[in-house]
Amino acid sequence: MRRTFFKLCILFFLQATAQENVLSDQQIEDLTENKIGNYEDLALSDPIEMQMNKVSINECSSEDLLALGLLDPEEIRAIVDHRKKYGKFISLLELQVPEVFNPDRLFEIRDLFYIGSDNSLNETLINRILKSEKELSFKTKVSFVKIGDSAVNKYSEYPGSAESQQIRFRAQYQRKMIYGFSAEKDPGEKIQWNKKTHFYDYYSFYFLMNDLNRTFKTIAIGDFKASFGEGLVLGSAFSAGKSSRIFNVSSARQGILPNRSFDENNFFRGIALLIEFLSAEHTLIISKHRKDALVLEQDSVIHPDETIRSLVIDGYHRNETELDKKDRVSNTTFVYNFLKKLNRFKIGITGLYSTYGLDFENKQIDFDRYTPANNTFYKASSYCSWSFKNTYWFGEYAISENGNYGLITGQYLSLGKYFDLITAYRNFSKYYNTQWSGSFSERSDPSNEKGFYTGARIKPFTKLEVSLYFDDYQIPGYTFNTQGPVRGQDLYGEIRYSFNRQSFVYFRLRYEMKTSGEDLDDPPVQLVNKKYQYRIHLETMLPSKLRLKIRMERRFLREPFTISTPGSLIYLDLTKPIPDLNSNLGLRMNWFDIQNYGSRIYAPEGDVKYSWSVQQFYGSGFRCYILLKMDLKKTLKLQLKYAIMKKINYSVSTDPSNKENKMGEQQIGIWLGKSF
């Protein structure tokens, strides 16, 4: 039963972490691959940024270890049993004693723990600041493109410099104190000082303290994110959605988190307080800041008042048009959350009130008709979870100010160590208010959708694992590029064989089908779109610690009235530590041939620290990058990335001899960090 409980919690509390050596490339890709194509590259840094705490290896409970999301049940038992047998850890090197931790695994998890105690609640603020681990870093990246015989920087059309720049300061003392700031400019943005831009385009500051005393548990000041329940009312922290991690259905991150990413919109700015009172946790959030928006100016006939056409979330302020959208509307938000824990049962209530300085435009056509036309939003929900023996149940029901609702509920069942099953049902009204929501769904927002999801993991042998999920869903109302209701099915399967802890191979198949009807026709004309993805991936450790990855992927899209052309990608990835130079060298080579834009392939790739790049492959050509990570001194680190791509762009012409059809791109990235 204890083993089943460990396994249960691991699956439902999987979450992304930020320590660079903790989260592997494979884990980051698993968490983000379903987001690719909908988010900018910088937004995909969120999984890396979400890790907020190390834990004391001597004080952490089994639940604390489970919440890290990166230790399997066997590893958790090894840590707990070692403490029972030998007493407290004196050094993290003692992790070499349990056989489950080989040297490579120790290197991966070393930044999860510290040696110390969490019992000293009365430690002074000055003490925490002085003892905190600090890091100051600078990152820049620039891209150049060549079309035909002309070579220019990728953002030459904008008045600002072509490179992106990021400055970070971050400090952390155990899990008691986390503070820092971030500053950034995007490519094409000017570095200047005026009314709208103070040197850099974006600044963020955060300060978070845990365990102030037995009543005041957490206080956050500045910029932060928050998630409660299943995210129907409040889910601003990262959510993976459907991915190869088939059990990431229930919301993983809970509570208050510092905002350490460069997402310029999805965060709170103000104060958050968590207190424990009458054997329950109470969280209060007060936030006020300005947001980017496309505002329709006052017009005596069409628009008698200024209204918000849409909120702008890309964070770009490169020219006058984009600068006009910057900080155009104020937003004030209040949140209250109640959480009661009763052994294996948790129950909570969340309420949110949010108001904007202007009304939203009243839109009555196509998919925009579901956007609210007022400036004040409020919603509330009740949520609960319950675990008993080999089952886990979760659910949340929410209602917004317009009377529409959102519902998600699911159950996990473990039938021994060889079989796990999850089922989840969701039903979101067309007009449900999605401000600050972030629940599991097919679309980016939990609205205008209902569906039933089933996932299973089968492990008939120690080295063989089969993962499956099937999602049958409906989108009752209009959506972008559709003229009627949508019916969809998503089928995923993966077979993975592990030769040892460092070598594995998997084969993946994914099939997506969407059927939409033209409701203007009688009877409606059914249009069917189908997507297929096949992938085989091999990863192994060669002699001299040379890590090899080989991937072959093929995708194609079948659309009505068009001829489908498959797209193919092959890549070879090599990583090699160089101990004599305190360095690590990575090399990847990609070959691709994709003539149909609908069959394009996205491939995440390694990058300099605290970022994660996603490359879109379309056309025919070759891409290569080199990533070098160096420890110049004990506290000074340098990382360099150079990438080059040459391709034939089929969107220009299908004639390879056409010079305008040939494109090239070069990228340079630099990260320099100093810890103290």
C-alpha positions in Angstrom: 0.0 0.0 0.0 2.9 2.3 0.8 4.4 1.6 -2.6 1.1 2.4 -4.3 0.8 5.7 -2.4 4.2 6.8 -3.5 3.5 5.9 -7.1 0.1 7.7 -6.9 1.5 10.9 -5.7 4.5 10.9 -8.1 2.1 10.7 -11.0 -0.2 13.5 -9.8 2.3 15.9 -8.5 4.7 15.9 -11.5 5.9 19.4 -12.0 8.7 21.3 -13.8 11.8 22.4 -11.9 14.4 25.0 -12.6 17.8 23.6 -11.5 19.6 23.2 -14.8 21.0 19.7 -14.0 17.8 18.4 -12.5 15.4 18.6 -15.4 16.6 16.6 -18.4 16.0 17.7 -22.0 13.6 14.8 -22.3 11.5 16.0 -19.3 11.3 19.6 -20.6 10.3 18.4 -24.0 7.6 16.1 -22.5 6.2 19.0 -20.6 6.2 21.6 -23.4 5.6 19.7 -26.7 1.8 20.2 -26.7 2.4 24.0 -26.1 4.7 24.4 -29.1 3.2 26.5 -31.8 1.0 28.4 -29.4 3.6 30.2 -27.3 6.8 32.2 -27.9 10.1 30.6 -27.1 10.5 32.7 -23.9 7.2 31.4 -22.5 8.5 27.9 -22.8 11.1 28.9 -20.2 8.3 28.6 -17.6 9.0 24.9 -16.8 12.6 25.8 -15.9 11.5 28.9 -13.9 8.8 27.1 -11.8 11.2 25.5 -9.3 11.2 27.6 -6.2 12.5 25.4 -3.4 15.3 23.1 -2.4 14.4 20.8 0.4 16.3 19.7 3.5 17.2 16.1 2.9 17.1 15.5 6.7 13.8 17.2 7.4 11.7 16.6 4.3 8.8 14.1 4.5 7.9 11.6 1.8 5.3 14.1 0.6 8.0 16.8 0.2 10.0 14.4 -1.9 7.0 13.5 -4.0 6.2 17.2 -4.7 9.6 17.5 -6.3 8.2 15.4 -9.1 11.6 14.0 -10.2 12.1 11.1 -7.9 10.6 7.7 -8.5 9.1 5.6 -5.6 12.2 3.5 -5.3 14.5 6.5 -4.9 12.1 8.1 -2.3 12.1 4.9 -0.3 15.9 4.7 -0.5 16.3 8.2 1.0 13.7 7.6 3.8 15.2 4.1 4.6 18.7 5.5 4.7 17.7 8.1 7.3 16.0 5.4 9.4 19.0 3.1 9.3 21.9 5.5 9.6 20.4 8.7 10.9 20.6 12.1 9.4 22.7 12.8 6.3 26.0 14.5 7.1 26.9 15.0 3.4 25.0 14.6 0.1 27.7 12.2 -1.0 26.0 9.7 1.3 23.5 9.3 -1.5 26.0 7.0 -3.1 25.2 4.3 -0.5 21.8 3.3 -1.9 22.3 1.3 -5.0 19.5 3.1 -6.9 21.6 6.2 -7.2 24.4 5.9 -9.8 26.9 8.7 -10.3 25.1 10.2 -13.2 21.8 10.2 -11.3 23.5 11.9 -8.3 24.7 14.7 -10.7 21.1 15.2 -11.9 19.5 15.5 -8.5 22.3 17.2 -6.5 20.6 20.6 -6.6 17.3 19.4 -5.1 18.7 19.1 -1.6 20.6 20.9 1.1 21.9 19.8 4.4 20.2 21.7 7.2 17.1 22.0 9.2 13.8 23.9 8.6 12.9 24.1 12.3 14.4 27.6 13.1 11.3 29.7 12.5 12.8 32.6 14.4 15.8 33.2 12.2 16.2 36.9 11.5 15.7 38.6 8.1 19.3 39.7 8.0 20.5 36.1 8.7 18.4 34.8 5.8 19.7 37.4 3.4 23.4 36.8 4.4 23.1 33.0 4.1 21.2 33.0 0.8 22.8 31.6 -2.4 23.0 34.4 -5.0 23.5 34.6 -8.7 23.8 37.5 -11.1 23.6 36.6 -14.8 23.4 38.2 -18.3 22.1 36.6 -21.5 22.0 37.9 -25.0 20.9 36.3 -28.3 21.0 37.6 -31.9 19.9 36.2 -35.2 20.9 36.9 -38.8 19.0 35.8 -41.9 20.0 35.5 -45.6 17.4 35.5 -48.4 18.9 35.0 -51.8 22.1 37.2 -51.9 21.0 39.6 -49.2 22.0 39.1 -45.5 20.4 41.2 -42.8 19.7 40.9 -39.1 16.4 39.2 -38.5 14.8 42.3 -36.9 16.2 45.0 -39.2 12.7 46.4 -39.9 12.5 47.6 -36.3 14.3 50.7 -34.9 15.9 48.9 -31.9 19.0 46.6 -31.8 18.6 43.1 -33.1 19.7 41.2 -30.0 17.6 40.2 -27.0 19.1 41.0 -23.6 18.2 39.6 -20.2 19.6 40.5 -16.8 18.7 38.4 -13.7 19.5 38.5 -10.0 18.2 35.6 -8.0 18.8 34.6 -4.4 17.5 31.7 -2.3 18.1 30.6 1.3 16.9 27.0 1.7 13.1 27.3 1.2 12.8 30.1 3.7 13.5 33.1 1.4 13.5 33.7 -2.4 14.1 37.1 -3.9 15.5 38.7 -7.1 14.7 40.8 -10.1 14.7 40.5 -13.9 15.1 43.0 -16.7 14.7 42.3 -20.4 14.5 43.8 -23.9 13.2 41.8 -26.9 14.8 41.8 -30.4 14.0 45.0 -32.2 13.2 47.0 -29.0 15.1 50.1 -28.2 17.3 50.6 -25.2 16.2 54.1 -24.1 14.8 56.3 -21.4 11.4 57.9 -21.9 7.9 58.0 -20.6 7.1 54.4 -21.8 10.6 52.7 -21.7 13.0 53.1 -18.8 16.2 51.7 -20.4 14.9 48.1 -20.7 11.4 47.3 -21.8 10.5 45.0 -18.9 11.3 44.8 -15.2 10.2 42.3 -12.6 10.9 42.1 -8.8 9.9 39.3 -6.4 10.4 38.7 -2.7 9.0 35.6 -1.0 9.4 34.3 2.5 8.2 31.0 3.9 7.9 29.9 7.6 7.8 33.3 9.2 6.2 31.7 12.2 3.5 29.2 13.1 0.7 31.4 11.9 2.2 33.4 9.0 3.4 30.7 6.6 4.1 32.7 3.4 4.4 36.3 2.3 5.1 37.4 -1.3 5.7 41.0 -2.4 6.2 42.1 -6.0 5.6 39.8 -9.0 4.3 36.3 -8.4 2.1 33.5 -9.8 -0.5 31.5 -8.1 -2.6 28.3 -8.7 -5.3 26.7 -6.6 -7.4 23.6 -7.2 -7.5 22.5 -10.8 -6.9 26.0 -12.1 -10.5 26.8 -13.2 -10.5 30.0 -11.1 -6.8 30.6 -10.7 -4.1 28.8 -12.7 -1.4 31.3 -13.6 1.4 28.8 -13.0 2.7 26.6 -15.8 0.4 23.8 -16.9 1.6 21.1 -19.3 -1.8 20.0 -20.7 -1.9 16.9 -22.9 1.6 15.6 -23.4 3.6 12.4 -23.3 3.3 12.6 -19.5 -0.1 11.1 -19.7 -1.0 11.6 -16.0 -0.5 15.4 -16.1 -4.2 16.0 -15.9 -4.6 17.2 -12.4 -3.1 20.6 -11.6 0.5 20.1 -10.2 1.6 23.4 -8.8 -0.3 24.8 -5.9 0.1 28.0 -3.9 2.2 31.1 -4.4 5.3 31.1 -6.6 7.8 33.8 -7.5 7.5 35.1 -11.1 11.0 34.3 -12.4 10.1 33.9 -16.1 10.0 36.6 -18.8 6.3 36.2 -19.6 5.3 39.8 -19.4 1.6 39.3 -18.8 0.6 36.2 -16.8 1.5 37.2 -13.3 0.2 39.2 -10.3 1.9 42.4 -9.0 1.2 43.2 -5.4 1.1 41.2 -2.2 0.1 37.7 -1.2 -0.2 36.3 2.3 -0.8 32.7 3.5 -1.8 32.2 7.1 -2.8 29.1 9.1 -5.8 29.8 11.3 -8.4 27.5 12.9 -6.6 24.4 11.4 -7.0 25.7 7.8 -4.9 27.6 5.3 -6.1 31.1 4.1 -4.5 32.8 1.2 -5.2 36.5 0.3 -3.9 38.1 -2.9 -4.1 41.8 -3.8 -2.7 42.8 -7.2 -2.7 45.9 -9.3 -0.8 46.7 -12.5 -1.2 47.8 -16.1 -1.5 45.5 -19.0 -0.9 45.7 -22.8 -4.1 46.0 -24.8 -5.5 47.0 -28.2 -7.8 49.9 -27.4 -10.4 51.2 -29.8 -10.3 55.0 -29.6 -13.4 57.0 -28.8 -15.7 57.6 -31.9 -18.9 59.5 -31.7 -20.8 57.1 -34.0 -19.2 53.6 -33.8 -17.4 53.7 -30.5 -18.9 56.4 -28.1 -16.3 55.3 -25.5 -12.9 53.8 -25.5 -13.1 50.0 -25.3 -10.6 47.1 -25.1 -10.6 45.1 -28.4 -8.2 42.5 -26.9 -5.4 42.0 -24.4 -2.0 41.7 -26.0 0.2 39.0 -24.6 3.3 38.8 -26.9 5.2 41.4 -24.9 6.7 43.1 -28.0 7.2 46.9 -28.0 9.4 47.4 -31.1 7.7 50.2 -33.0 5.1 52.9 -32.4 2.1 50.7 -33.2 3.2 48.2 -30.5 4.3 50.9 -28.1 0.7 52.3 -28.3 -0.5 49.1 -26.8 1.9 49.1 -23.9 0.3 49.5 -20.4 -3.0 50.8 -21.9 -5.3 49.4 -19.3 -5.2 49.0 -15.5 -6.1 45.7 -13.8 -7.0 45.2 -10.2 -7.5 41.7 -8.8 -8.4 40.2 -5.4 -8.2 36.5 -4.6 -9.1 34.5 -1.5 -8.5 30.8 -1.1 -9.5 28.5 1.7 -7.9 25.1 2.1 -8.7 22.4 4.7 -6.6 19.2 5.0 -8.2 16.2 6.7 -5.8 13.3 6.5 -6.3 12.0 2.9 -9.0 14.5 2.1 -8.5 18.1 1.0 -11.2 20.6 0.3 -10.9 24.2 -0.8 -12.8 27.3 -1.9 -11.4 30.0 -4.3 -12.9 33.3 -5.1 -11.5 35.9 -7.6 -12.6 39.5 -8.4 -10.9 41.3 -11.3 -11.7 44.7 -12.8 -10.2 46.7 -15.8 -10.0 50.4 -16.4 -12.1 50.1 -19.6 -14.9 47.9 -20.9 -14.2 45.1 -23.4 -15.7 45.6 -26.8 -19.1 44.1 -27.5 -18.5 41.6 -30.3 -21.2 39.5 -31.9 -19.5 37.7 -34.8 -17.7 34.4 -35.1 -15.6 33.2 -32.2 -15.4 36.7 -30.6 -19.0 36.5 -29.6 -18.0 34.6 -26.4 -15.8 37.5 -25.2 -17.4 39.4 -22.3 -18.3 43.0 -22.9 -18.0 44.4 -19.4 -14.9 45.4 -17.4 -15.6 43.5 -14.1 -15.2 39.7 -13.7 -15.6 37.5 -10.7 -15.8 33.8 -10.3 -15.7 31.2 -7.5 -15.2 27.5 -7.2 -15.0 24.6 -4.8 -12.5 21.9 -5.2 -11.4 18.7 -3.4 -9.2 15.7 -3.7 -9.2 12.4 -1.9 -6.9 9.4 -1.8 -7.7 6.0 -0.5 -5.6 2.9 -0.9 -4.9 2.6 -4.7 -7.2 5.4 -5.9 -7.1 9.1 -6.1 -10.0 11.4 -7.0 -9.9 15.1 -7.8 -12.4 17.7 -9.0 -13.3 21.4 -9.2 -16.6 23.1 -10.1 -16.5 26.9 -10.9 -19.0 29.5 -11.8 -18.4 32.9 -13.3 -20.3 36.2 -13.0 -22.4 35.5 -16.2 -23.8 32.3 -14.6 -21.7 30.0 -16.8 -19.7 27.1 -15.3 -16.5 25.1 -15.6 -16.2 21.5 -14.4 -13.3 19.1 -14.3 -13.2 15.8 -12.4 -11.1 12.7 -12.7 -9.9 9.5 -11.0 -6.6 7.6 -10.9 -6.5 3.9 -10.2 -3.5 1.7 -9.7 -3.8 -2.0 -10.1 -0.4 -3.0 -8.8 2.9 -1.9 -10.2 2.1 -3.2 -13.7 -0.9 -1.1 -14.6 -2.1 2.5 -13.9 -5.3 4.1 -15.3 -6.6 7.7 -15.3 -9.9 9.0 -16.5 -11.0 12.7 -16.6 -14.1 14.5 -17.7 -14.3 18.2 -18.4 -17.2 20.5 -19.4 -16.7 24.2 -19.9 -19.5 26.5 -21.0 -19.0 28.7 -24.1 -19.2 31.9 -22.1 -17.3 30.7 -19.0 -14.9 33.5 -17.9 -11.3 32.3 -18.4 -9.5 35.3 -16.9 -6.5 33.8 -14.9 -7.7 30.2 -15.6 -5.2 27.5 -16.5 -6.9 24.0 -16.3 -6.4 20.9 -18.4 -8.0 21.3 -21.8 -7.6 20.9 -25.6 -7.6 24.6 -26.2 -5.4 27.2 -24.5 -8.3 28.4 -22.2 -10.8 26.2 -20.4 -14.0 27.3 -22.1 -16.2 26.3 -25.0 -15.2 22.6 -24.6 -16.2 19.3 -23.2 -14.5 15.9 -23.4 -13.5 12.6 -21.8 -9.9 11.7 -21.4 -8.5 8.2 -20.7 -4.9 7.3 -20.1 -3.1 4.2 -19.1 0.4 3.0 -18.4 1.2 -0.7 -18.7 4.5 -2.2 -17.5 4.5 -5.9 -18.3 8.3 -6.2 -17.6 10.8 -4.1 -15.7 12.4 -2.7 -18.9 9.3 -2.4 -21.0 6.6 0.3 -20.6 3.6 1.2 -22.8 1.8 4.5 -22.4 -1.6 5.3 -24.1 -4.2 8.0 -24.0 -7.4 8.7 -25.9 -9.3 12.0 -25.7 -12.7 12.5 -27.2 -13.9 16.1 -27.1 -16.3 18.6 -28.6 -16.1 22.3 -29.1 -19.8 23.4 -29.3 -19.3 27.0 -30.4 -17.3 28.9 -32.9 -13.5 28.9 -32.8 -10.8 30.5 -34.8 -10.9 29.3 -38.5 -14.1 27.3 -38.0 -17.7 28.0 -39.0 -19.4 25.6 -36.7 -19.1 23.0 -33.9 -16.0 20.9 -33.8 -15.7 17.2 -32.8 -12.2 15.9 -32.2 -10.4 12.8 -31.2 -6.8 12.5 -30.0 -5.0 9.1 -29.8 -1.5 8.7 -28.4 0.6 5.6 -27.9 4.2 5.0 -26.9 6.3 1.9 -26.4 9.5 2.4 -24.4 12.3 -0.1 -23.8 15.0 0.8 -21.3 18.3 -1.1 -21.7 19.6 0.4 -18.4 19.2 3.6 -16.5 21.0 5.6 -19.2 19.9 4.0 -22.4 16.4 3.6 -23.9 14.5 3.6 -27.1 10.9 4.5 -27.8 8.4 4.5 -30.6 5.6 7.0 -30.6 2.4 7.3 -32.6 -0.1 10.2 -32.4 -3.3 10.6 -34.4 -5.5 13.7 -34.3 -8.9 14.1 -36.0 -11.2 17.2 -36.1 -14.5 17.3 -37.8 -16.2 20.7 -38.2 -19.5 21.6 -39.9 -20.4 24.6 -41.9 -23.6 25.6 -40.0 -24.6 28.0 -42.8 -25.3 24.9 -45.0 -28.4 22.7 -44.8 -27.5 20.0 -44.1 -24.1 21.0 -42.6 -21.1 20.0 -44.7 -18.7 17.9 -42.6 -15.0 18.8 -43.0 -12.5 16.3 -41.7 -8.9 17.2 -40.8 -6.4 14.5 -39.8 -2.9 14.7 -38.4 -0.5 11.8 -38.0 2.8 11.7 -36.2 5.4 8.9 -36.1 8.6 9.1 -34.1 11.4 6.7 -33.1 13.9 8.0 -30.6 17.1 6.3 -29.3 19.2 7.6 -26.4 22.3 5.9 -25.0 25.6 6.5 -23.2 28.7 5.6 -25.3 32.2 5.1 -23.9 34.0 8.2 -22.5 30.6 9.5 -21.3 29.6 10.5 -24.8 25.8 10.8 -24.8 24.0 10.0 -28.1 20.5 10.8 -29.2 19.0 9.9 -32.6 15.5 10.8 -33.6 13.5 10.2 -36.8 10.1 11.8 -37.1 7.4 12.0 -39.8 4.2 14.0 -39.8 1.5 14.8 -42.3 -1.8 16.5 -42.5 -4.9 15.4 -44.5 -7.2 18.3 -45.2 -10.3 18.4 -47.5 -9.7 19.4 -51.1 -5.9 19.5 -50.7 -3.0 17.1 -51.4 -1.1 16.1 -48.3 2.7 16.0 -48.4 4.4 14.3 -45.5 7.2 16.1 -43.5 10.3 14.3 -42.2 12.9 15.3 -39.6 16.1 13.4 -38.6 18.4 14.6 -35.9 21.7 13.5 -34.3 22.6 14.8 -30.9 25.9 14.4 -29.1 26.9 15.6 -25.6 30.3 15.2 -24.2 31.8 16.4 -20.8 35.4 17.8 -21.0 36.7 17.5 -17.4 40.1 19.0 -18.2 38.4 22.3 -19.2 35.5 22.1 -16.7 33.2 22.1 -19.7 30.4 20.3 -21.4 30.0 20.3 -25.2 26.8 19.6 -27.1 26.3 19.2 -30.9 23.0 18.7 -32.8 22.5 18.2 -36.5 19.0 18.3 -38.1 18.0 17.2 -41.6 14.4 18.0 -42.7 12.2 17.9 -45.7 8.7 19.4 -45.1 6.8 20.8 -48.1 3.4 21.2 -46.5 3.1 23.9 -43.8 0.5 21.9 -42.1 3.0 19.1 -41.7 5.6 21.3 -40.1 7.6 19.8 -37.2 8.6 21.5 -34.0 11.8 20.3 -32.2 12.8 21.7 -28.8 16.6 22.1 -28.5 19.1 22.9 -25.8 20.0 26.5 -25.1 22.0 28.6 -22.7 21.0 28.5 -19.1 17.4 29.4 -18.0 15.9 29.2 -21.5 14.5 26.6 -23.8 14.5 27.0 -27.6 11.9 25.6 -30.0 12.7 25.4 -33.7 10.0 25.2 -36.3 11.0 23.1 -39.3 9.4 23.9 -42.7 11.0 23.6 -46.1 14.0 21.4 -46.9 17.4 21.8 -45.5 19.9 21.4 -42.6 20.3 23.0 -39.1 23.2 22.5 -36.7 24.0 24.0 -33.4 26.9 23.8 -30.9 26.3 24.5 -27.2 29.3 25.0 -24.9 29.0 25.2 -21.1 32.2 26.3 -19.2 33.1 26.8 -15.5 35.7 29.6 -15.8 36.1 29.7 -12.1 34.4 28.1 -9.1 31.7 30.9 -9.1 31.9 32.1 -12.7 30.2 30.3 -15.6 30.0 30.9 -19.3 27.7 29.3 -21.9 27.8 29.8 -25.7 25.5 28.7 -28.4 26.0 29.0 -32.2 23.4 27.7 -34.6 23.3 27.8 -38.4 20.4 26.8 -40.8 20.2 26.6 -44.6 16.9 25.6 -46.3 14.7 25.9 -49.3 11.5 27.8 -48.4 8.6 26.2 -50.3 6.3 29.0 -49.4 8.2 31.2 -52.0 8.5 28.8 -54.9 8.8 25.1 -55.5 11.7 25.8 -57.8 15.0 25.1 -55.9 17.0 27.2 -58.4 15.1 30.3 -57.4 17.6 32.4 -55.3 14.7 34.0 -53.4 13.7 30.6 -52.4 16.9 29.9 -50.5 17.2 31.0 -47.0 19.9 30.9 -44.3 20.0 31.8 -40.6 22.6 32.2 -37.9 22.0 32.5 -34.2 24.4 33.4 -31.4 23.6 33.1 -27.7 25.7 34.0 -24.7 25.0 33.5 -21.0 27.4 34.7 -18.2 26.6 34.0 -14.6 28.4 34.9 -11.3 27.3 33.2 -8.1 28.3 34.4 -4.6 
